């Protein structure tokens, strides 16, 4: 067990020019200069240029602003883009406590917030879900967010490794991204890692209580901290880690129906017939709920616009789909003849999809590639059944997509966990449901 709480470095945003406001005095590390108020940062021949109302100074490619009072001061970044590439993408001003680090990376100024893990978690829990959620749901989420974060720091990849893994063959393109791939900071602030929106959401008493009462607690499996993944809705069945990321098995991330029953209700959703029946119906599951009270605990305002997370439907005309796939993939398939699941995971999510067009045929994966190529933003999940419309000369005029769930489906299902908490399961029971055979242990005091 560690004696001291670690710090975390969070990548907020990268831009050519940054506008920010310093509340109180911030001193530059290893420098006599003190800044406060409205400032801008820009790049001049790979040097950082910092300007405020009084002066303009040029520095090296990395700076760190340190507040004179860590607990009472903050800095505000203007026009932070959140929900990048998702349907809720938007800009907002965000406030943060801790240190402000600026670093030139590949022609952009990367903003990095350095702060203690527990302070970070108070924001993450509020950013990931409504801060007025059940205390047991908040405690469960505090533990898995802390576990995942420390696992990422422990498993940090060496500098200059690629941010994604690719397998490219003549007729197959398989790619996946992982969350520990950031080179210059531990995690990013967006949905690629965990939503972190600074102190805009940090001080709700329920969140503070949940984080404080679980301080230092993590999930472990065989004496190692769990890589505790989670998604918005598993769609009734959780997925295996290796079907979404690299092919290493995590025994605590099993695939199972999202229900509490002693009966053996495992379904082989890797078969087309079973997955079709499962996705086209609405079986019982913790996350199968339309209860607005429960959903409002898990979904923030911009997420509440989406009500069809458990089962959903999407229609494309031939022109819409062929144009979309060409735009997102950079490949001209011609007219789309068929979309066929070559391999499905245990939850029915497609791991490999065959796209057949009049000019090109290709198998793609894993699930995030599929979700990106079949949507302007991100398709809710890759648990999909395809129904072609009327055909003319063998070419469908349209395609209907029937889908299940929201996200990759690995680990904890946030909506399912919210329902469990509403049904009076405590946080340890929720965690043991989604992370089989794991244990809750203290990582630091």
C-alpha positions, 0 to 999 in steps of 0.5 A: 500500500502506498503512503501518499496519494499520487498525482495525475496528469490529464490532457485537457485540449490541444490547440494552436492558440489558447485563451485562459484565465488565472484566478489569483497568482500563478507562478511559472515553475523555475521562474520569477514570473507571476501571472494572473487574469486573462492570458493567451498562449500561442506558438512562434517558431516552436516557442511558447508565447504568453501574453496578458494585459501587461506584457508578451514573453517568449519561453521554451516549448513547455511551461507549468503555472503553479497556483499560490494556493492549491485549494482556493485558486483555479484556472479557466480554459475557454472553448474546450471541445468535449464529446469529440466525434460523438453526437453530443460534441460541443464547446464550453468554458471549463475551470480546473484546480491544480497546476496548469502545464502547457506543452508544444506537441506536434504543432499544437499547445497541449493543456495538461492539468496536474492534480491529486487523484482524489480531486480528479475523481470528484470531477470524473464521477460528476462528469460521467453521471449525474452527481445526484445519483445513488450513493452506492452507484457513486461509490462503485463508480469511484472505485472503478474509476480509481482502479482504471486510472491507477492501472493505466499509470502502472501499464504506461506504454513507452514514449513513441509507441503508436497510439493504435494497433493495426492489422492490415491484410489484403482483404482485412483491416483491423484496428483498435485504440486503447486508453493508455496510449497517451504519450505526454500525460496519463489520460485525456479529459474526454470520453476516449478515457474518462469524462473530466470537466474540472471543477464545473461539477466537482463539489456536489456533496454526494460525490465528495462523500462517495469519493471520500468514503472510498478513498484509496480503494481499488479493485484487484484480481490476483493481487493486481489492480483491475483494468476496470472498464465500463460503458453506458449500456451493455444492452443486456449482455456484457462483452469480453475485453479482447473483443474490443482491444488487444487479444489479452484475456482479463478473467474478471471481465467476463461476458454474461447476461446483465441480470441477477439470477441463479439460473444458467441463462447464458446465450451463445450470441456469437451465432447469427440466429441467436444474436438476431433474436436477442437484438430484435427483442427486448429481454429482461436486464438491469439496463432495460429501463425507461425510468426517468428518475434512474436515467437522470442519475446516469445521463447528463443533460446532453446525454438525456437527449438519447432515450433509445440506448437499450434498443435502437434503430437507424435508417440509411438510403443507399446514397447516404450509406455509400457516401458515409462509408467513403467519407469515414474510411477514405475508401470508395466501395461503390454502391454497398451490396451487403453488410455481413457480420463475419465474427461476433463477440459474446454480447452479439457485438460485431468484432469483424464486419464484411463490407461488400460494394460494387467496387470494393470488398473488405473485412473491418474491425474491431468494434470502434472502427465499425462504429466510426465507419457507420456513423457521422460520429460514433454508432451507439454500439456494434451490436447490430443486425442489418436489414437491406431494403428493396433491391434493384439489380441486386443492390439495396436501395436502403439499409436499416440497422437494428442495434443494442446498447451504448458503448463497448459493453465491457465491465460495468454497465452504468445504467445497469448499475444505477438500476441495481443501486435503486434496487438496494444493492450496495456498492460492493454487490454492484462491483462483484456483479460486473467484475467477477472474482475481484476484491476491494482493497486499499491502495493508499491511505 
